[in-house]
Amino acid sequence: MPSLAAALPPRFRPIVTAFVLAIVAPLLSACGINAIPTYEEQAKATWAQVENQYQRRADLIPNLIETVKGFAAQEREVLTAVVEARAKATQTQINADQLTDPAAIQKFQAAQDQLSGALSRLLVTVERYPDLKSNQNFLALQSQLEGTENRISVARRDYIDAVRVYNTELKTIPGRWIAALFYPEAEEMQAFTATAGAETPPKVDFGK
């Protein structure tokens, strides 16, 4: 049986089509058809902020290394560990299309955790050098690192929350139905997995 639009004279078909779209589009919007791509973009945006904050930390490390070397050049093993961990962390990047890949997220997290551990060992070493702890450049780095670690913690929390919202939409009705009909390629995104001490940012305390 021909459709109503096909049965109409050609000059009326565009009018009927426009009328149907004007009715259907708001209904689809009300049903949440745009929720999945909206939540997906929000999650990707929060991930970009996670990467920005980790990069900010990485950018501070060269100055930290140079300052420590000026007072504790003999701590070569600890300094080398930080440099190598920083190199690995900056080379381990994830694009937005990899956020559904658990292996990619785990690799990224492992590289950042390794850098966090190396930094923690370096900061413990600093305790042996009172002159270094009172150096003005070092105190400035202290403030910047503290702020960066806090920003990393907030950015990770925001990303985890955005992923939760997106994944929940894919799992629950009507989001699950909408995904099956309109976004069959949509996959759940991966959040960070819990690691020892991950519930709080690393303590950055160079002493007073």
N, C-alpha and C positions, 0 to 999 in steps of 0.2 A: 504494500500500500504506500503510495507516495506521501511524503511529509506535507504538512500544511504549507510550508514555505515553497516547496516545489510545485504545489498545485496553484499557487498564486501567479498572476502575471509578473514577468520579470521586473517591471518597474516598481512593484510593491515589495519585492523580496528584501532589499536593503533596509526598508522601513521596518518590516517585521523582525528582521535580524537584530536591528538596533534596539527595538522594543524588548525583545526577549533578553538581550544582554543587559539592558537597563534593569530588568527585574531580577535576573539570575545572579549578576555580579554582587549586589549587596547581600543576597542570601548566602552566597559562598563565603563572603567576607565575614558575615555574622557567625558562620559555622567554624571559623578559625582557619580557613584555607591558607592564610598568610602567616599563621603562627610558626610553622616549622621553619620556613626560610628566615623569618625574623629572628627566632631564637638561635638559629645556626649562625647568622651573622653576628649576633651579640656574643656568642661563645668565641667566635674567631677574633673579634675585637678585643675581648678580655685576654685571649692568649697572646695577642700582639703586645699587650701591656706587660704580661709576664716576661716575655722576651726582652722588652725594653728595659725592665728593671734588672734583669740578670746581666744585660749588656752594660748597664750603668755600673754595676759592681765590677765587672771585668775591666772597665775603663779606669777604675780607681786603683787597680792592683799594681800597674807599673810604677806609679808614684809611691805606693806603699813599699814595694820592693826596694826602690832606690833609697828611700828614707832609712829603711832597716839596714841596708848595706852600709850606709854611712856610719852606723854605730855598732853593727854586729856582722861584719863581713864574714866572720868565721862560721856563721850559721849557714854554710853553703847547702847542706843537705835539705834543710827545711825550706830555704829560699828556692832551691831548684824544684822541689816538690810543688810549690805554689805556682811557679812559672809553667811547669808541665801540665798541671791540672787546669790552669787558665787556658792554655793552648787547646787542650782537648775540649773544654767546655765551649769555647768560642767556635770551634769547628763542628760541634754537634748541634745542628740547627734543624728545625722542623717547620715545614710550610703548612698552610692551613689545610691542605688536602690530606695531611698525615695525622690529623688529630683523631681519626678513627682507628689508627694503628697502634695497638698496645705496645708492640715492640719498640716503635719509634719513641713513644712517650717515656717508656722505661729507660731507653738509652739516653735520652735527654736528661732525665732526672738523675740517672746514675752519674753522668758527667758533672752535673751541678753539685750533687752531693759530695763527689770526690773533691771538688774545689772548696766546698764549705769545710770539709775535714782538714784539708791542707791549710786553709786560713786559720782554723782553730788551733792547729799545732804551732803555727807561726806566732799567734798572739800569746800562747803560753810561753813561748821562747822569749818574747819581749819582756816578760816580767823580770828577767835576769839583768835588764839594762835600764837602770833608773834614769840615766841621762836621755835615753831614747824616749822613755815614757813622758818626759817633761818637754820634749822638743815641740815647738809651736807648729811646725809643719805636720808632725805626727798627731798632735791634738786636733788639727783641722781634719786630717784624714779620719780620725776617730769619729768625729761628728758626721762626716759624710757617709762612712760605712754604716754607722748606726741607722741613719735615715734610710739608706738603701736596703738594708736588711728588713726594716719595717715595711718598706714599700713592696719588697718581694713577697713578704708574708700576706699583705693585703691583696696584691695582684693574684697570687695563687688562690686565695680564698674566693675572690670574685670569679675567677675562671672555674673553679670547682662548682660554684653555685650556678653559673651560667650553663655548664654542662649538665648539671642535675635537671635544670628546667627543660633544656632541649631533649634530653633522653627521656624524661617523664612524658613529654608531649608525644614522642614516638611510641611509647608503650601503652598509653592510656587512650580511651575512647573519648572524643571522636578523632583525636590526633592519629591514632593507629590506622583508622579507616582512610583518613585524608592522605596519609603517607602512602598507603597501598595504592590509592587511586592516582594521586598527582605527583608524588615524590618517591617512586619505588627505589631510587638509588640512595635514599637517605639512610645513613648508618649511625649508630650510637657513637658518641665521642668518648674519648678516654680521659679520665681525670688523673691527678697524681695519686700514686699509692702511698700509703703511710710508711714512713721510715723513722728510725729511732731519732727522737728529738725534733721531728718535723712539726710537732704541734706548736713549737715556739721558735722564733728566729734565733740564729746563733748569737750568743752573747759577745758583744764587742766592747771590751773594757781594757783600755791600756793603762789604767791606773791614773791617779791624780798626783 
